[in-house]
Amino acid sequence: QVQLVESGGGLVQPGGSLTLSCAASGFTFSSAAMTWYRQAPGKERELVAAITSAGGIPNYADSVKGRFTISRDNAKNTVYLQMNRLISEDTAVYLCNANRKFPRMNSWGKGTLVTVSS
């Protein structure tokens, strides 16, 4: 059974940093592209950062470029999101997604809440 468990969220002051983790199990982690999404209250879910199965050049939303870094450790079945210089607009539930074309898989974690506030 595929499981994605996010952790590392919490309350942080503007300008601060957090590192999110997503621990994966139930599938061959190295076969899946991994993506962080976020959803703020009253807003649509948006892509934050994505990394290919081989850990190639990541893709970032314009709003987080230069502040967030996605990485993966295939030996630990974990993907990370390092978030620096956080702003109030980064407040959201952050969700981990695993996607693979063959065999087809598209799985989600339950999310971890990040609140940026003074």
C-alpha positions in Angstrom: 0.0 0.0 0.0 1.4 3.4 -1.1 1.9 5.8 1.8 3.3 9.3 1.8 3.7 10.9 5.2 4.6 14.6 5.5 6.3 16.2 8.5 8.1 19.3 9.6 5.4 21.8 9.4 4.7 24.4 12.1 4.5 28.0 13.1 7.4 30.2 11.9 8.0 33.9 11.9 8.4 35.8 8.6 11.9 35.5 7.3 12.4 32.1 9.0 13.1 28.7 7.6 11.5 25.2 7.8 12.4 21.9 6.2 9.6 19.6 5.2 10.0 15.9 4.8 7.9 13.3 3.0 8.6 9.7 3.8 7.4 7.2 1.2 6.6 3.6 1.4 4.8 0.9 -0.5 6.4 1.5 -3.9 9.8 1.8 -5.6 10.6 5.4 -4.6 13.2 5.9 -7.2 10.7 5.2 -10.0 8.4 8.1 -9.1 8.6 11.9 -9.7 8.0 13.7 -6.5 6.2 17.0 -6.2 5.3 19.4 -3.3 2.0 21.2 -3.6 0.3 23.6 -1.3 -3.2 24.7 -0.6 -4.0 27.9 1.3 -7.5 28.5 2.8 -9.9 29.5 0.1 -7.4 29.0 -2.7 -6.7 26.3 -5.2 -4.0 23.7 -4.8 -0.8 24.9 -6.5 2.5 23.2 -7.5 5.4 24.4 -5.4 8.3 22.3 -6.5 8.9 19.1 -8.4 11.8 16.7 -8.9 12.2 13.9 -11.4 12.7 10.2 -10.4 16.4 10.6 -11.1 16.8 13.8 -9.2 17.2 15.9 -12.2 16.8 19.7 -12.5 13.9 20.7 -10.3 11.0 22.8 -11.3 9.7 25.6 -9.0 6.7 27.9 -8.9 7.8 31.5 -9.6 6.7 32.6 -6.2 9.2 30.3 -4.4 12.2 30.4 -6.8 15.4 31.4 -5.0 13.8 30.6 -1.6 12.8 27.0 -1.6 14.8 23.9 -2.6 13.5 20.5 -3.3 15.7 17.4 -2.9 15.4 13.7 -2.6 17.2 10.8 -1.0 16.4 7.6 -2.8 18.2 5.6 -0.2 15.9 6.9 2.5 12.7 7.0 0.4 12.3 10.6 1.3 11.8 13.9 -0.4 12.5 17.3 1.2 11.5 20.9 0.8 13.9 23.4 2.3 12.0 26.7 2.8 13.9 29.9 3.5 12.9 33.5 3.8 9.3 32.5 4.5 6.5 35.1 4.0 2.9 35.1 5.1 1.8 34.1 1.7 3.6 30.8 2.2 1.0 29.8 4.8 -0.7 26.7 3.6 -1.1 23.0 3.9 1.8 21.4 2.1 1.2 18.1 0.4 3.5 15.5 -1.1 2.7 13.8 -4.4 4.2 10.7 -6.1 3.6 10.3 -9.8 4.7 7.6 -12.2 3.6 6.9 -15.7 4.2 3.1 -15.8 2.8 1.4 -14.0 0.5 4.3 -13.4 0.5 5.8 -10.0 -0.6 9.1 -8.6 -0.6 9.2 -4.8 -1.0 12.0 -2.2 -0.1 12.5 1.4 -2.4 14.1 3.9 -0.3 17.2 4.3 1.5 19.3 6.9 0.5 22.8 7.9 2.9 25.6 7.6 1.9 28.9 9.2 4.1 32.0 8.7 3.1 34.6 11.3 4.6 37.0 13.8 
